[in-house]
Amino acid sequence: MRVVFVWLHVVAAAVWLGSLIFLALGVLPVLRRPEYRTVYGPIVHAVGLRSRWIGWVALAVLVLTGLHNLAALGFGWSHVVSGQIWAGPFGRALAWKLVWVGVIIGLNLVHDLWLGPRVTRRWQANPDDPSLRWVRRAAAWLGRLVVLLTLVVFYLAVMLRRGGLS
């Protein structure tokens, strides 16, 4: 049964990262072409709303399966409270992985609850608003940062499977 939870964890991670990369390298570059200027905002908004729920479901599956996988390794809340879980190479890798996962979740909350809606409102009000450029750039850089941090989390996950960080 443990292998099923590890498999779900890996699939959710692949869905999460895959959706980010597809949006960044597939959808957005195509929509930046001049011939798509008039539909850029509505399509990015629609794709964003669709991919948002996929991303949050993937993150939820990652958190739940991650907790289950730790429990299957014999770690419980008492190990967290006592600090025992953070000891050694495995604990260091786990601690950094969880820190970056927390940052990723926080950045996604900022994007989904504040920055994304702000871009959409401004674009709908006036697609030629000069201040829209700054907000769009901020959203783009936030997305790039999330992809980079997700790759860091993937690296730390590999290190966990290899015994941790020395």
C-alpha positions as CSV (number, residue, x, y, z in Angstrom):
1,M,0.0,0.0,0.0
2,R,2.9,2.4,0.7
3,V,4.0,2.3,-2.9
4,V,0.5,3.6,-3.9
5,F,1.0,6.7,-1.8
6,V,4.5,7.3,-3.1
7,W,3.2,6.9,-6.6
8,L,0.4,9.4,-5.9
9,H,3.0,11.8,-4.5
10,V,5.1,11.5,-7.6
11,V,2.1,11.9,-10.0
12,A,0.9,15.0,-8.1
13,A,4.3,16.5,-8.3
14,A,4.5,15.8,-12.0
15,V,1.1,17.3,-12.6
16,W,2.0,20.4,-10.5
17,L,5.3,21.0,-12.3
18,G,4.0,20.0,-15.7
19,S,1.1,22.4,-15.5
20,L,3.5,25.3,-14.6
21,I,5.9,24.5,-17.4
22,F,3.1,24.0,-20.0
23,L,1.7,27.4,-19.0
24,A,5.1,29.2,-19.0
25,L,6.6,27.5,-22.1
26,G,3.5,26.6,-24.1
27,V,0.5,28.8,-23.6
28,L,1.9,32.2,-22.7
29,P,4.6,32.5,-25.4
30,V,1.9,31.7,-28.1
31,L,-0.5,34.2,-26.6
32,R,2.2,37.0,-26.7
33,R,2.2,37.0,-30.5
34,P,0.7,40.2,-31.9
35,E,-2.2,38.4,-33.6
36,Y,-3.4,37.2,-30.2
37,R,-3.2,40.6,-28.4
38,T,-7.0,41.1,-28.3
39,V,-7.6,37.7,-26.8
40,Y,-4.6,37.5,-24.5
41,G,-6.3,38.6,-21.3
42,P,-9.5,36.5,-21.5
43,I,-7.6,33.3,-22.5
44,V,-4.9,33.8,-19.8
45,H,-7.7,34.4,-17.3
46,A,-9.7,31.3,-18.4
47,V,-6.6,29.1,-18.5
48,G,-5.5,30.5,-15.1
49,L,-8.8,29.6,-13.5
50,R,-8.8,26.1,-15.0
51,S,-5.2,25.4,-14.0
52,R,-5.7,27.0,-10.6
53,W,-7.9,24.2,-9.3
54,I,-5.6,21.6,-10.9
55,G,-2.6,23.1,-9.0
56,W,-4.4,23.3,-5.7
57,V,-5.6,19.8,-5.9
58,A,-2.1,18.6,-6.8
59,L,-0.7,20.6,-3.8
60,A,-3.3,19.1,-1.5
61,V,-2.5,15.6,-2.7
62,L,1.2,16.3,-2.2
63,V,0.7,17.5,1.4
64,L,-1.6,14.6,2.3
65,T,0.6,11.9,0.6
66,G,3.7,13.5,2.0
67,L,2.3,13.3,5.6
68,H,1.3,9.7,4.9
69,N,4.7,8.8,3.6
70,L,6.4,10.3,6.6
71,A,4.1,8.3,8.9
72,A,4.9,5.1,6.9
73,L,8.6,5.8,7.6
74,G,7.8,5.9,11.3
75,F,7.6,9.6,11.9
76,G,4.8,11.1,13.9
77,W,3.9,14.4,15.5
78,S,6.0,13.6,18.5
79,H,9.1,13.5,16.3
80,V,8.2,16.9,14.9
81,V,7.6,18.5,18.3
82,S,10.7,17.0,19.9
83,G,12.8,18.0,16.9
84,Q,14.0,14.5,16.3
85,I,12.6,14.4,12.7
86,W,15.0,17.3,11.8
87,A,18.2,15.6,13.0
88,G,20.7,14.2,10.5
89,P,20.9,14.4,6.7
90,F,17.4,13.2,6.1
91,G,16.0,15.7,8.6
92,R,17.9,18.6,7.0
93,A,16.7,17.7,3.5
94,L,13.1,17.3,4.8
95,A,13.3,20.6,6.7
96,W,14.5,22.5,3.6
97,K,11.9,20.8,1.4
98,L,9.1,21.7,3.7
99,V,10.3,25.3,4.0
100,W,10.3,25.7,0.2
101,V,6.9,24.0,-0.1
102,G,5.6,26.5,2.4
103,V,7.0,29.4,0.4
104,I,5.5,28.0,-2.8
105,I,2.1,27.7,-1.2
106,G,2.4,31.3,0.1
107,L,3.4,32.6,-3.3
108,N,0.5,30.8,-4.9
109,L,-1.9,32.3,-2.4
110,V,-0.5,35.8,-3.3
111,H,-0.8,35.0,-7.0
112,D,-4.3,33.4,-6.9
113,L,-5.9,35.7,-4.3
114,W,-4.3,39.1,-5.0
115,L,-2.0,39.5,-8.0
116,G,-4.0,37.4,-10.5
117,P,-7.3,39.0,-9.8
118,R,-5.7,42.5,-9.9
119,V,-4.2,41.8,-13.4
120,T,-7.6,40.5,-14.6
121,R,-9.5,43.5,-13.3
122,R,-7.1,46.0,-14.8
123,W,-7.0,44.2,-18.1
124,Q,-10.8,44.1,-18.3
125,A,-11.0,47.8,-17.4
126,N,-8.4,48.9,-19.9
127,P,-6.1,46.5,-21.8
128,D,-3.9,49.5,-22.7
129,D,-3.4,50.8,-19.1
130,P,0.4,51.4,-18.7
131,S,0.3,50.3,-15.1
132,L,-0.9,46.9,-16.3
133,R,2.6,46.2,-17.6
134,W,4.1,46.3,-14.1
135,V,1.5,44.0,-12.6
136,R,1.8,41.5,-15.5
137,R,5.6,41.5,-15.1
138,A,5.2,40.9,-11.4
139,A,2.9,38.0,-12.0
140,A,5.3,36.6,-14.6
141,W,8.3,36.8,-12.2
142,L,6.3,35.3,-9.5
143,G,5.5,32.4,-11.8
144,R,9.1,31.9,-12.7
145,L,10.1,31.9,-9.0
146,V,7.5,29.2,-8.3
147,V,8.9,27.1,-11.1
148,L,12.4,27.5,-9.8
149,L,11.4,26.7,-6.2
150,T,9.5,23.7,-7.4
151,L,12.7,22.4,-9.1
152,V,14.5,23.0,-5.8
153,V,11.8,20.9,-4.0
154,F,12.2,18.2,-6.6
155,Y,16.0,18.1,-6.0
156,L,15.4,17.9,-2.3
157,A,12.9,15.1,-2.8
158,V,15.6,13.1,-4.7
159,M,18.1,13.9,-1.9
160,L,15.6,12.5,0.6
161,R,15.4,9.3,-1.3
162,R,19.2,9.1,-1.4
163,G,19.5,9.6,2.4
164,G,19.3,13.4,2.8
165,L,21.7,16.3,2.8
166,S,25.1,15.9,4.4
